[in-house]
Amino acid sequence: MPSFFSDGNTPNQFDSRWKVLQKILGATIAAFSGAGSAFTVGAGSPEGVVVGSPGDTYWDSNTGFEYRKVTGAATNTGWQIH
């Protein structure tokens, strides 16, 4: 099992809540990304920035919005709030 925290297995004062969530989500996302559709987390809208294919999902950590890629394989446009 991967280590999520600075000292190995438990959070400490250097691990903010967001950092802990990112590490746990990142491991979970990596486990599911190979199943066909990709799931990405970032800050801000993916439109014009994040390359993806239809079916991919993006979560904007600034707003909490979830986007789905609906058009354009391997392009950075075609994202819609879901």
N, C-alpha and C positions, 0 to 999 in steps of 0.2 A: 504494500500500500504506500502511495506517495506521501511525503511529509508536506503538510500544508502550512506549518507555522515556523516562526524563526527558530524556536528551540526544538523542533522536531514534531511533537505531537499535541502540544497545547498552546493556545493563544497567550500572548504576553502583552506588556504595555506598548510594544513596537508594532503590534498587529491591530490596526484599526478594524472596525467592524466591516467596512467596505473592502479592505484588503483580504480579510478572511473570506467574505462572501465571494470575491473574485476568484480566489484560489480554489474554493470548493466548487463553484460553478464551472470554472475552467476545466477542472478534472472531469466533471460530469459531462460538460459539453464535448470534450475531446472523446469521451467514450461513445457518444451518440453521433458525432459528426461523420464517422465513417459509414453510417447506415444509409446514405443516399443524399440527404439534405444537410447543409451546413447550418450551424447556429453560431452567430457571432455577437459579441457584446462590445459596445463602444460608446463614446460620448459624442452625441450629436446625431443628426440625420445621416443615414447611409447614402442618400440620393446624391449621385455624382461623385461619391467617394469610395464606397465599398463595392468591389467586384463580386458578383455572385451569379447564380443561375436560378431559374424559376423553381420555387419550392423552398429556397433558402430562407432563413429567419434571422432577423437582427433585432437586438434589444438595445434601446438608447438609454443608457444609465443616467443621463441628465433629466429626462422627462418621464421615463418608465414606459414609453411607447414601444410597442412591438411592431416591427415592419416585416412584410413578406415580399419576396421578390416574385413579381408576377409576369414580367416580360424580359426578353433579352438574355440569352445564355452568355455567360462570361463577359458581362458588361457592368458598368457602375450606375446604370439608370434602370428604372422600372420597379422601384421600391414603393410600396404603399403601406400606410398605417393599417394594421389589422385589428 
